[in-house]
Amino acid sequence: MTDSYTQCPKCGHQLPQALPARAECPSCGIYFFKWDNTSRTPDLFVVEDENDTTEENGLLMELFKPFENMDAMTFYGRCAALIFLAVWSWFLFGYDYRDGEIGSSFMHDILLPIHEAGHVLFRPFGEFMMVFGGSLFQFLLPLGIGIAFIVINRDNFAASIGLWWAGVSLVDLSPYIYDALHPQLALIGGSTGADGPHDWIFLLIKLGQLGNAQRWGAFIHASGGLLMLLMLIWAGILLVRQREQLDKLR
């Protein structure tokens, strides 16, 4: 707050001499210090709110921002890829998680080595994390790839595919979790969890959740399917905006 005034902050009246903040304006009668407080305080909140809103909107707009320049071949190639992934998603999610049907899919063959590598990577962090590390790394690797495309490459479409893959990974894990209560799935060694090591029997016993294994399996399956769907929708919106960008450049 200003200590003295040569001009009224409300009406702009020019004062013949400087007056202290406690004085009143001879023209409009406002006390200077009162007007100063009422005019400044709300502005601070308005500025902060506007900045917060602008920042949030800016981040959201960045996630749906297409490339400024993209050739038609790349664009239509991405359209074809999205259609392929949408159809493949239908089959992947449609596999019955209660009997591990997805284990016969090509995607499972991709995820299995990643799962096994996770056990090795997390071995230094103790037995629980070593066992959990297989499932965790199977999810974190595609998740990290998706985030890297956002942060480093600024390629939102590629990011959506990476995060779609993370959703598929959850769908792939769901039969393993579901199987923990009544193990029937054939594991890598050829035995079932009833005969040998089973990651999720161990983990759920440690967490006191073995009796809820089938509920957790169903939940992870549904969560993976929802993530896949959201990422396909995101990719579709990006392609629509990319098409608009192509039309502008013509």
Secondary structure, 3 states (H helix, E strand, C coil): CCCEEEECCCCCCEEEEEEECCCECCCCCCEHHHHHHHHHHHHHHHHHHHHHHHHHHHHHHHHCCCCCCCCHHHHHHHHHHHHHHHHHHHHHHHCCCCCCHHHHCHHHHHHHHHHHHHHHHCHHHCHHHHHHHHHHHHHHHHHHHHHHHHHHHCCHHHHHHHHHHHHHHHHHHHHHHHCCCCCCCCCCCCCCCCCCCCHHHHHHHHHCCHHHHHHHHHHHHHHHHHHHHHHHHHHHHHHHHHHHHHHHHC
